[in-house]
Amino acid sequence: MKREYITHSPQATKIVAQKIAKELQRKDEGPVVFALIGKLGSGKTTFLKGLALGLGIKKRILSPTFILMRRFKLSHSHFKSFYHIDCWRLESPQDILSIGWEKILSPENIIAIEWADRIKEFLPRDTIEVKFKIIDPKTRKITIKGKVL
């Protein structure tokens, strides 16, 4: 399944992500994984702010560039945790294993990964790919491939 959105503001990008968050359903065979791919400033973190809001997370979402990962417990969902991972600073794809990657890959979790193209060989087969393209300073094209529901 492929969906495309054109947004004209950060708020519009957040709204797209909020709607997607409300559609998510738990899978028995593995986690819901979002692989966010796009240039710096293309809207990846903004999208994740909307996704987190749609999942009921009230805490401020900051990109975990220097700490690699943040975990948020979900209390109003059939998922237990939301993981926000930023692979920008990884020196090699294998570095993802140092955060307990195999344990994080649980059906109870939603995982959103910025700069996911840096660890593509470690992503599950059914990962949802979210690509961001800068059209102009305010406009973004967001292409989502994969089964979201």
Summary of the structure (lengths in Angstrom):
residues: 149
radius of gyration: 14.1
end to end distance: 10.0
largest distance: 40.5
contacts: 443
relative contact order: 0.27
helix: 29%
strand: 29%
